[in-house]
Amino acid sequence: MRVRFPSAGLSVEQRADAIQQRIFPFLGSAPFDPAQVRVQPHGQDFAVMIGSTLIATTDPRTAAANGMTPRQLADVWAANLARAIPLAKARTPGEEPPSESPALTGTRWKVLSIGDRPAVHPGEGRDEVYLKLDPDGDRVYGFGGVNHYLGSFTLKGETLKFSRLSSTKMAGPPELMKQESALMSALEKTASYSITKETLRLCDSAGSELARFVAAPPPPPQRPAR
């Protein structure tokens, strides 16, 4: 999480210090559940929360400096926190944190953008739009915003192809249906991938970016029906 500009009357140093102080209590001995980390609207910006605790808010200038929308930046910050806090808790004093990027398979990838359009997610209380490749097989599955989908993938080096994609047939809001169709089309055209830090990019055979994702924390457990 890198703060680059002052906001809400706070300098860059004051914002960074406030964020550090808010994170510090979660580095103690109490168990930490990455699913506590979430993003929610905060005025005209977006807030990264751990449970009911506000950790940081994005601002348009910091987002633009990272080539993202404020929502996309909040999603990246949330994913970084969800991975970093358990790693920091597990380290011995003086040990450097590991710098490995998440693996392509087995990671829940939350969509940030499709083509040049930021992703729209269904909203609070509903599943996010995501992609996951099964590390124990050649199956891919996920949620497009309205329908769940599944299919197969082949992986060789940085070459990645999806095939036999199918989905459920539910109807939903036009905006989400259009986005879901664009996501399926992007998967069908995928020829390669790259991972930089927390970000996954799917590209076509010409190397053009089709979709961008961020490594996401696992979803919170479902409450049993009463």
N, C-alpha and C positions, 0 to 999 in steps of 0.2 A: 504494500500500500504506500504509494508515493504521493504526497501532497505538494503541489507545485505553486498554488496561488492562495492569497488570503481570501477569506469568505466569512460572511456573517459577523463582520467586525473583528475577526481574529486574524493575526498574522500567520504566515506559514509555520513558524516555529510553535506558536500557540496551538494551532490545529494539530500538529504532529504530537505535541506533548499531551494534549487532551485525549487523542486516540490511544496513545501508549498507556495512559493512566486507566482508561476504560478496559483495555485488554488485560492488564496486569492481574486482576483478580481471578481470571479464568486460567491462569498458569499455575495455580496452587494445586493442592493434593486432591481436591474433589474431582470425581470422574467428569469427563467432558464428552458430550454427545455432539458430533459435527452437524447433526440434523437441526440443532438449535440455531444455526446460522441461517439467516434469511434476509431477503430484501423487501422493502415496502416503500410506497410513496412517502415523501416528506416535503410537504409544500410543493414547490415546482421542481424539486430535485428528488433523489432517492436515498434512502437510509439503509445502512448495513446494521442489522440487529443480531445480538446473541440473546435469544429468549426475549425478554422485555427490555434489555439494556441496549441503548443506542450506542454504537461504536463509532460510526463515521457517516458523514453525508457527502455525496458527490456534488460537484458543481460543474456548470457547462464548460468553463475554461480548462479545468483539469481533464475532463472527458475529451474535449477537442484535442488537447495536447497529446492524448493517447490514441487519437483516431477513432474514438468511440462516442456513443451517446451516453448521457449520464446513467441510464439504466444498464447499458452494457458494462460500463465501468464498475457499477455497484455489483453486478453479477460476478465480475472477475475478482473484485476485492473479497466478496463473500466466499468464493471458492478458495482463494488463497488462505483466508482465515481458517476455513474448515479443515484444510490440510495442515497448516502451520502450527496451530495450537497443540494438537496431539503430538506432533513431532517435537515441539519445544518442551512439552511436559516429559517426554521420554528421554530427552538428552541429559547427559551428565554435565555438571558445570564446566564451562570452557570449551565444550564440544561444539564444533561448527554444524549448523543445520545441513542436512543433505540437499543437494541441488537437482536431483533427478526429476525429470518431467514425468507426469503420469503416463501409464502404459495405454496404448490404443485400446487393447482388449481389457475387459473387466471394469473399465471406468464408465461412469454415467456421465455422458456429455450433454450438457444443456446448450441448446441452440442460441447463438447470439445474433446471427444474421444469415439471410439467405440471399445470395446475389449481393446487391447493394442496398437491401432493405433490412433495417433492424427487425428482429423477431418480435412477435406479439405473443404473449403467454396468456392462457385462459383466465388467470386471476387467482386471488386468494382462495385457498381451500380446494383448488383443483390441481391436477398433476401438471408439471411443466413439460414443455416440448423438449424431448431428449432422444438420444441415440445411445445404444449400448451393444457392443460386440461380445459375444460369449467367449471367454478365454478357453473353454473346454470343448469347443466345437467350431463349426463354421456358420453359426446362426447369428443374425442381427435382429434386434427388436427395439421398439421404442414407442413414443406417443407423438402424434402430429399436431395435437391441439384439440382435435375432435375424436379421431380414431386411433386405435392402436395398430401397429404394423409389425410385420416380421418378414424375414427373408434369409438369404444366404450371402456369405461373402467369401472372397478369395484374397489372400494376402501373401505377397512375396516382396520382401524388402519394403520399399516405399510405394509399391504398386498395390492398389486396393480397388476391388470391384465388387459391386453388389448385384445380386440376381434373385430371380423368383420372389420379388417383393409383392406382398399382398397386405390388405388392411381390412378392418371392419368397415361397415357401410352406414355408420351413423351420419345424420345431417346436423349441421351446426351453423353458427353465425357466418355470413358470407366472407368476412375478413379472414377468419380462421380457416375456412374451407379453401380459400384461394392460397393462403400460406401453406397449408398442408399439401396441396397439389404441387406447389413449387418445391417443397422439401423432397417429396417423392421423386420429382423430376431431377433434382440435384443428385440424389442418391443413385439414380439410374445412370447418370452421366459421369459419375465419379471414376477417375482413373488413377489417382494418387492422393497421398495425404502427407501432412507435415504437422509436427507438434513442437511448439515453442513455448516453454514454461508451462502455463496452464491452458494454452489455446491450441485447439485442433482446427486445421484447415483442410477441407476437401477440395480437390481441384480436378478439372477435366483434362482431356488428353493434350490440350494446348497449354496447360499450366495455369489457366484462369481460375480464380477462386469461385467455387460454387456455394459454399456454406462455411460458416465459422461457428465453433462451439467452445465452451469453457468447461473444464472439469468441475463437476458439481458434487456437493456432499450428498450422501444417501438420503432418500426421502424419509420423513418421520414415520414411525410405525403406525399402522392403521389401528384405530380404536375398535374394539369388538362391538358389534351391534347389540343393542339392548332391546 
